Amino acid sequence: MLYLIITLRIISVMALFLFLILKTGRRKIAELPIYDFISVIVIASVIGADIAEPNIPHLPVLFAVVLIVALQYLVSSLLINNKKIARKITFGPTVIIQNGQFVKSNMKRLKYPIENVLMALREKDIFDLNEVEYAIVEGSGSISVLKKPQFLPLTPSDMKLKTNAKGLSLPLIIDGQVQDSNLQQLKRDRSWLASQLDQAGIHDFSEVFYADCTMEGRFFVSKILQAKDFNDDFTL
């Protein structure tokens, strides 16, 4: 009976929490503002206590979850509509490198050591600080970087070249199953698809794990391969 009670509590709490999250929106954990992050921690604590202690009344726990999510929703709405309050209780974007120079006061205020900055730059393939014009710590804690003009990659627009839109790739075969609706969007049929597979040495749709094609006709196919030990073919 005890295990049944715990199971029912988990199902009810998770169902309620999922419903509330779907109603209040979703974001990556790394992108959560500080108040949202605190709300997640508090809800986890409340739910954990409810599951670990079956003797605790269940309805007050459900009420607490609803109340916490409601407060989080109200605070999020307030932050959207009142920028002054938002700047007081959230971490807004903060410049830590300006015109190629560290802004020490901002780094000190954020408790952001120079080692973390260097690591974040290396993760963006920047190993020379001379390349950096601006670096900004976002509200999520990640760093956005603007390189100096001479270190920016050359683009077709810089060379005044005209480019064509790539378009979407439409899946045509997924795990051996032909996606006829996507073939119709490309104005193709199974005969055309079979001819494309023949060129790749594939003679049956069931041999294909995945195949797609772009609007301009670029075709990709991956066969169903048997599992192997990675080290059988590669030396690391």
Buried (B, 14 or more C-beta within 10 A) or exposed (E): EEEEEBEEBEEBBEEBBEEBEEEBEEEEEEEBBEBBBBBBEBBEEBBEEBBEEBEEEBEEBBEBBBEBBEEBBEBBEEBEEEEEEBEEEBBEEBEBBBEEEBBEEBBEEBEBEEEBBEEBBEEEEBEEBEBBBBBBBBBBBEBEBEBEEEEEEEEEEEEEEEEEEEEEBBBBBBEEEBBEEBBEEBEBEEEBBBEBBEEBEBEEBEBBEBBBBBEEEEBBBEEEEEEEEEEEEEEE
